[in-house]
């Protein structure tokens, strides 16, 4: 049997450690873990062979959204429409979505634009409208009886944007 070199041994140990961490991640998810843990594996002092550098296992949280200048302009333009601005959040369980909706609500109030922040069930009136890069849809909706006339501001769940 051929004797393994130092580099081959290090590579095998790295593979075993990665497999163990993957297995632990699976076990924690099966036992009700939140699945948001990130495990970092670093290789150091490795000579030759393929060096992984850093291996991340698990979900890396997405960065919180911020209001872009483009979105600010779109929100400011709603001031011309003399209707209440109604803000709805797609994912009420997402702290990030709620924080972003709150930031939009505060921006509108700072601009002197009357708005109401709903965290209730979101409904889409017109599905032909494309969201902004931040995942926001602004839609003017009129009703025959003038009840619930709003400019709707829908905050979609954060995706990998």
N, C-alpha and C positions, 0 to 999 in steps of 0.2 A: 504494500500500500504506500502511495506517495505521501511524503510528509508535507503538511501545509506551511506556507510561508507566513511571516508575521502579518503582512498586509491581508492575506486571505483570512487569517484568524480574526483580525479586527473587523473585516467586512462581515463575517459570519456573526460576530457578537453584535454588530450594529443591526443586522437583520433580525436577530432574536429579540433585541430590546424593542425595536419597532413593532414586532409582532405582539410582544407582551403588552405594550401600551395600547395597541389596537384592540386586543382582547379585553383589557381593563375598561377601555372606553365602551365597548359593547356591553360588558357586564353591568357597568354603572347605568347605562341607558335602560337595560332590561330590569334593573332594580328600582326604576323610577327616578333616576337622576335627571337633571334638567337638560342634558345633552349639549350644554353650552360651554363645557370645559374645553380648554385648549391645552394640549400637551406639547411642549417644545423639546425636541431632541437635538442636541448639538454634538457634532463630532470634532474632537480636538486632537492635535498631535498625530494625525493620521498621515502616513506617508505612502504615496503611490495609490494605485487603484482609483475607483470612483468615490469621490468624497461628496456626501449629501449636503454638508454644510449645516442647514437647519431644516428639520421636518416638522411641520405643524399638523397635528391630528385634531380634528374637531372643527367647529364653526368659529370663524373669526367674526366678531360683531361688526356690522356695517356702521359707517360713520354717520352721526346724526345729520339730518338735512338742515340746510340754512336757506333763507330766502335770497335768491339771486336778484341782481338788478333787473333782469328781464321779468321775473315774477313780480317784483315790486311795481314795475311799470304797469303790468296787466292788472294788478290789484288796485292801483291808483286810478286806472281808467274806469273801474266800476263806480267811482264816485259820481260820474256823469249820469249814471242810471239811478233815479230816485227811488230805490227800493232797499229794503233791509238785506244785508248780506248774511246768509245762513251757511255756517261751516259744519260740514259733516266729516266724520272720520270712518274710513273703511274698517280698520282693525282697532277696536276699542281696547284690546288686550295689549297693544303695543305702546309702551311708554314713549318710544321714539315718535310714533305717529301723533300721540296726544300732545307731546311737547312741541312738535312742529306746528300742529294746528293752533296751539296756544300762542306760539310765536307769530303766526299769521294774524290771529285775532288781535294781539297787542299791536301789531304793525297797523292794522286797519284803524284801531282806536286812536293811535298816535297820529294818523292822517285825518282824523275827524270823520271817519266813515263808520256809521252805525252797523254793528254786527252782533250776531248771536252765535255762540259756540255750542253745537249739539254733539254729544258723543253717542247718540242713539243710532238706530239702524240706518245704514246708508242705502239710498236707492239711486239708481241712475235714470235720469229722464231722457237723455239723448246719448246713445252709445256711439254716435258718429264722431264725437269730439275726442281729439287726441290729447292726452295729458302733457303737461310741461315736463321738462327733464327732472323736476323734483317730484313728479307724481301728483300734480294738482290739476284739477279740471275746474274751470270757471264757466258757469252756464246761467244765462238769464232765462227765467221761466215765468211766463204770465199765465194766469188762470182767468177764465171767463168771468167768474164772480169776484175777482180781485182778492180772494182769500189766499193766503200763503204765497203772495207774489214775492219772489225772492231772487236775488242773484245767488245761486248756489255755488259754494266753493267746496269741492270734494277733495279730501286728502286720502289718496290711495295708499295701501300698505307699501312699505319700503321694499323694493326689490333690488336686485343687483344692477343699479343704474349707473 
